[in-house]
Amino acid sequence: MILCVCNGLSERAIRRAIEGRPAPSVGELYRCLGCRVRCGKCVPYVAEMARDARPVRLAAASPADDASAGFQGAPVAA
């Protein structure tokens, strides 16, 4: 499905651009795709896609974050 008519960007292309970046802004995504925002009607949708992708990455990284923060869990009975 085309999300940005001005630049001819598909939802698939935008999702691929999001996948390779930790927390992309809309501007970063457009630059990655070789274009810029024109009329702006697509910006809320692109921003939502980028925002929705963030929790997935953060949830996947949470066990490592716990370990690096010194989390030791429940004490082990001897």
MDTraj code that builds the backbone (N, CA, C; nanometers):
import mdtraj as md
import numpy as np

residues = "MET ILE LEU CYS VAL CYS ASN GLY LEU SER GLU ARG ALA ILE ARG ARG ALA ILE GLU GLY ARG PRO ALA PRO SER VAL GLY GLU LEU TYR ARG CYS LEU GLY CYS ARG VAL ARG CYS GLY LYS CYS VAL PRO TYR VAL ALA GLU MET ALA ARG ASP ALA ARG PRO VAL ARG LEU ALA ALA ALA SER PRO ALA ASP ASP ALA SER ALA GLY PHE GLN GLY ALA PRO VAL ALA ALA".split()
xyz = np.array([
    [0.0851, -0.1168, 0.0000],
    [0.0000, 0.0000, 0.0000],
    [0.0904, 0.1240, 0.0000],
    [0.0557, 0.2223, -0.0784],
    [0.1308, 0.3473, -0.0849],
    [0.0887, 0.4359, 0.0323],
    [0.1863, 0.4754, 0.1150],
    [0.1588, 0.5648, 0.2273],
    [0.1895, 0.7093, 0.1938],
    [0.2924, 0.7305, 0.1137],
    [0.3311, 0.8664, 0.0749],
    [0.3148, 0.8786, -0.0761],
    [0.2083, 0.9429, -0.1161],
    [0.1785, 0.9579, -0.2582],
    [0.2789, 1.0532, -0.3240],
    [0.3186, 1.1575, -0.2530],
    [0.4110, 1.2561, -0.3102],
    [0.5436, 1.1923, -0.3522],
    [0.5925, 1.0988, -0.2717],
    [0.7201, 1.0337, -0.2992],
    [0.7051, 0.8906, -0.3496],
    [0.5828, 0.8412, -0.3561],
    [0.5590, 0.7045, -0.4017],
    [0.6171, 0.5994, -0.3069],
    [0.6110, 0.6251, -0.1756],
    [0.6665, 0.5316, -0.0773],
    [0.5605, 0.4341, -0.0289],
    [0.5977, 0.3077, -0.0339],
    [0.5050, 0.2048, 0.0120],
    [0.5262, 0.1780, 0.1606],
    [0.4260, 0.1185, 0.2200],
    [0.4360, 0.0772, 0.3604],
    [0.5531, -0.0189, 0.3777],
    [0.5723, -0.1077, 0.2838],
    [0.6814, -0.2052, 0.2889],
    [0.8175, -0.1358, 0.2903],
    [0.8360, -0.0364, 0.2049],
    [0.9638, 0.0354, 0.1995],
    [0.9908, 0.1077, 0.3308],
    [0.8885, 0.1669, 0.3878],
    [0.9045, 0.2387, 0.5147],
    [0.9377, 0.1411, 0.6266],
    [0.8699, 0.0265, 0.6307],
    [0.9002, -0.0744, 0.7336],
    [1.0437, -0.1248, 0.7212],
    [1.0907, -0.1447, 0.6010],
    [1.2294, -0.1891, 0.5811],
    [1.3278, -0.0837, 0.6315],
    [1.2976, 0.0424, 0.6074],
    [1.3849, 0.1505, 0.6547],
    [1.3844, 0.1571, 0.8076],
    [1.2714, 0.1301, 0.8689],
    [1.2607, 0.1315, 1.0145],
    [1.3415, 0.0179, 1.0756],
    [1.3395, -0.0987, 1.0135],
    [1.4069, -0.2172, 1.0675],
    [1.5548, -0.1957, 1.0948],
    [1.6207, -0.1200, 1.0143],
    [1.7644, -0.1037, 1.0286],
    [1.8070, 0.0089, 1.1216],
    [1.7131, 0.0727, 1.1905],
    [1.7462, 0.1873, 1.2740],
    [1.6896, 0.1713, 1.4139],
    [1.7663, 0.2131, 1.5158],
    [1.7230, 0.1936, 1.6542],
    [1.5998, 0.2747, 1.6936],
    [1.5936, 0.4001, 1.6602],
    [1.4781, 0.4842, 1.6939],
    [1.4711, 0.5984, 1.5936],
    [1.4300, 0.5667, 1.4712],
    [1.4362, 0.6681, 1.3654],
    [1.3286, 0.7753, 1.3778],
    [1.3650, 0.8960, 1.3396],
    [1.2659, 1.0029, 1.3278],
    [1.2078, 0.9937, 1.1867],
    [1.1008, 1.0652, 1.1642],
    [1.0401, 1.0666, 1.0313],
    [1.1401, 1.1224, 0.9298],
    [1.2098, 1.2285, 0.9665],
    [1.3088, 1.2876, 0.8762],
    [1.4194, 1.1904, 0.8405],
    [1.4679, 1.1151, 0.9398],
    [1.5724, 1.0156, 0.9151],
    [1.5235, 0.9087, 0.8180],
    [1.4002, 0.8657, 0.8357],
    [1.3451, 0.7627, 0.7464],
    [1.3363, 0.8140, 0.6029],
    [1.2892, 0.9359, 0.5863],
    [1.2781, 0.9911, 0.4513],
    [1.4156, 1.0083, 0.3877],
    [1.5139, 1.0560, 0.4651],
    [1.6501, 1.0701, 0.4114],
    [1.7062, 0.9337, 0.3707],
    [1.6802, 0.8330, 0.4537],
    [1.7258, 0.6970, 0.4226],
    [1.6661, 0.6485, 0.2909],
    [1.5440, 0.6901, 0.2648],
    [1.4738, 0.6482, 0.1437],
    [1.5015, 0.7417, 0.0258],
    [1.5884, 0.8413, 0.0474],
    [1.6291, 0.9287, -0.0612],
    [1.5288, 1.0352, -0.1002],
    [1.4479, 1.0773, -0.0054],
    [1.3494, 1.1805, -0.0365],
    [1.3273, 1.2687, 0.0860],
    [1.2266, 1.3533, 0.0794],
    [1.1929, 1.4398, 0.1917],
    [1.0415, 1.4505, 0.2025],
    [0.9958, 1.4937, 0.3182],
    [0.8516, 1.5132, 0.3389],
    [0.8078, 1.6294, 0.2501],
    [0.6968, 1.6113, 0.1827],
    [0.6468, 1.7183, 0.0952],
    [0.5181, 1.7774, 0.1516],
    [0.4038, 1.7145, 0.1332],
    [0.2781, 1.7743, 0.1795],
    [0.2541, 1.7479, 0.3283],
    [0.3120, 1.6402, 0.3816],
    [0.3009, 1.6103, 0.5241],
    [0.1839, 1.5231, 0.5654],
    [0.0971, 1.4872, 0.4741],
    [-0.0192, 1.4055, 0.5109],
    [0.0197, 1.2662, 0.5606],
    [0.1340, 1.2168, 0.5186],
    [0.1777, 1.0832, 0.5577],
    [0.2541, 1.0817, 0.6899],
    [0.2991, 1.1973, 0.7364],
    [0.3852, 1.2039, 0.8546],
    [0.3242, 1.1348, 0.9769],
    [0.1973, 1.1569, 1.0098],
    [0.1430, 1.0884, 1.1276],
    [0.1487, 0.9353, 1.1157],
    [0.1272, 0.8829, 0.9969],
    [0.1297, 0.7376, 0.9766],
    [0.2721, 0.6822, 0.9858],
    [0.3673, 0.7538, 0.9261],
    [0.5071, 0.7105, 0.9305],
    [0.5582, 0.7185, 1.0744],
    [0.5242, 0.8260, 1.1446],
    [0.5657, 0.8412, 1.2844],
    [0.5068, 0.7303, 1.3707],
    [0.3815, 0.6941, 1.3457],
    [0.3177, 0.5858, 1.4213],
    [0.3874, 0.4523, 1.3942],
    [0.4235, 0.4274, 1.2698],
    [0.4945, 0.3034, 1.2361],
    [0.6277, 0.2968, 1.3093],
    [0.7015, 0.4074, 1.3119],
    [0.8309, 0.4110, 1.3805],
    [0.8111, 0.3933, 1.5304],
    [0.7107, 0.4575, 1.5864],
    [0.6824, 0.4481, 1.7300],
    [0.6414, 0.3060, 1.7677],
    [0.5590, 0.2430, 1.6850],
    [0.5134, 0.1066, 1.7128],
    [0.6273, 0.0055, 1.7061],
    [0.7291, 0.0347, 1.6289],
    [0.8427, -0.0575, 1.6161],
    [0.9349, -0.0492, 1.7368],
    [0.9370, 0.0617, 1.8082],
    [1.0284, 0.0792, 1.9220],
    [1.0054, -0.0183, 2.0357],
    [0.8837, -0.0382, 2.0865],
    [0.8668, -0.1298, 2.1998],
    [0.9124, -0.2722, 2.1698],
    [0.9002, -0.3153, 2.0469],
    [0.9433, -0.4496, 2.0100],
    [1.0925, -0.4623, 2.0315],
    [1.1690, -0.3635, 1.9873],
    [1.3140, -0.3670, 2.0055],
    [1.3501, -0.3557, 2.1526],
    [1.2810, -0.2692, 2.2269],
    [1.3127, -0.2502, 2.3675],
    [1.2787, -0.3745, 2.4488],
    [1.1671, -0.4392, 2.4186],
    [1.1285, -0.5603, 2.4906],
    [1.2283, -0.6714, 2.4637],
    [1.2782, -0.6794, 2.3439],
    [1.3754, -0.7831, 2.3098],
    [1.5072, -0.7599, 2.3816],
    [1.5385, -0.6355, 2.4139],
    [1.6657, -0.6034, 2.4780],
    [1.6569, -0.6030, 2.6300],
    [1.5385, -0.6164, 2.6877],
    [1.5243, -0.6007, 2.8312],
    [1.6031, -0.6998, 2.9167],
    [1.6173, -0.8285, 2.8824],
    [1.6977, -0.9163, 2.9686],
    [1.8429, -0.8709, 2.9785],
    [1.9009, -0.8254, 2.8722],
    [2.0389, -0.7762, 2.8754],
    [2.0466, -0.6487, 2.9581],
    [1.9439, -0.5648, 2.9480],
    [1.9425, -0.4424, 3.0262],
    [1.9411, -0.4750, 3.1751],
    [1.8635, -0.5760, 3.2154],
    [1.8582, -0.6164, 3.3553],
    [1.9945, -0.6642, 3.4029],
    [2.0618, -0.7439, 3.3225],
    [2.1923, -0.7973, 3.3601],
    [2.2948, -0.6855, 3.3707],
    [2.2896, -0.5907, 3.2791],
    [2.3887, -0.4832, 3.2812],
    [2.3620, -0.3859, 3.3952],
    [2.2401, -0.3834, 3.4466],
    [2.2070, -0.2923, 3.5564],
    [2.2353, -0.3564, 3.6921],
    [2.2899, -0.4748, 3.6925],
    [2.3230, -0.5408, 3.8177],
    [2.2091, -0.6223, 3.8761],
    [2.1075, -0.6496, 3.7995],
    [1.9941, -0.7295, 3.8455],
    [2.0426, -0.8723, 3.8714],
    [2.0129, -0.9233, 3.9905],
    [2.0605, -1.0558, 4.0234],
    [1.9468, -1.1544, 4.0480],
    [1.8239, -1.1065, 4.0460],
    [1.7101, -1.1955, 4.0645],
    [1.6942, -1.2405, 4.2074],
    [1.6140, -1.3427, 4.2284],
    [1.5860, -1.3940, 4.3626],
    [1.7065, -1.4730, 4.4148],
    [1.7300, -1.4687, 4.5456],
    [1.8410, -1.5473, 4.5999],
    [1.8169, -1.6957, 4.5821],
    [1.9246, -1.7670, 4.5612],
    [1.9175, -1.9122, 4.5410],
    [1.9416, -1.9788, 4.6757],
    [1.8520, -2.0709, 4.7149],
    [1.8676, -2.1433, 4.8413],
    [1.9785, -2.2468, 4.8273],
    [2.0590, -2.2607, 4.9287],
    [2.1717, -2.3557, 4.9226],
    [2.1303, -2.4930, 4.9701],
])
top = md.Topology()
chain = top.add_chain()
for i, resn in enumerate(residues, 1):
    res = top.add_residue(resn, chain, resSeq=i)
    for name in ("N", "CA", "C"):
        top.add_atom(name, md.element.get_by_symbol(name[0]), res)
traj = md.Trajectory(xyz[None], top)
